[in-house]
């Protein structure tokens, strides 16, 4: 905006009159070109001394920030990759531990099952032995009771046959001896 106004003032000061038909778009005004170049050169010098270092510094700082952000992003990516590898390793270790725990639990379960089977087998054998012992004792009691009954019946039958009353203790002893000889034969 300053540039066209400055040119107009310079033209008025130089006393240049406007051509009667006006300036066409393709006409070249030599004074205008020179003053345009002078103003452009001054503007470039002012910008070079005042604004250009600040702009360059700002661009350099931005470039450094971008490089730092890129380097930090690369470090973060490397750290994330390392953490990912650690997580994968931990996951594999956890899976291995879980499999070991399952195997140990299965082994312990199998051992416990075998121990329970052995204990049940021993209890069964003990119960069977007690039952056989009790059956034997009951059989012996039954045999003795039958012997007494047989002795009593034999004495009763013999006393009827003889029709004599003999001593029951002596008769009993005789019958028991007779039964003992019968048992030895069988």
GIPE-V346246 format. One record per pair of residues at least 12 apart in sequence whose ideal C-beta (glycine too) atoms are under 8 Angstrom apart, sorted by the first residue. I is the first residue (numbers start at 1). J is the second residue. D is the distance in Angstrom with one decimal. If there is no record, write none. Layout:
BEGIN
<<I:J:D> <I:J:D>>
END
This chain:
BEGIN
<<3:36:7.5> <3:39:6.0> <6:35:7.7> <6:39:6.3> <7:32:6.2> <7:35:6.1> <7:36:7.2> <7:39:7.9> <10:31:7.7> <10:35:5.4> <11:31:7.4> <11:32:7.4> <14:31:6.5> <16:31:6.9> <147:176:7.2> <147:179:5.9> <150:175:7.5> <150:179:6.8> <151:172:5.5> <151:175:4.4> <151:176:6.3> <151:179:7.3> <154:175:4.9> <155:168:6.5> <155:171:4.7> <155:172:6.7> <155:175:6.4> <158:171:6.9> <159:171:7.7>>
END
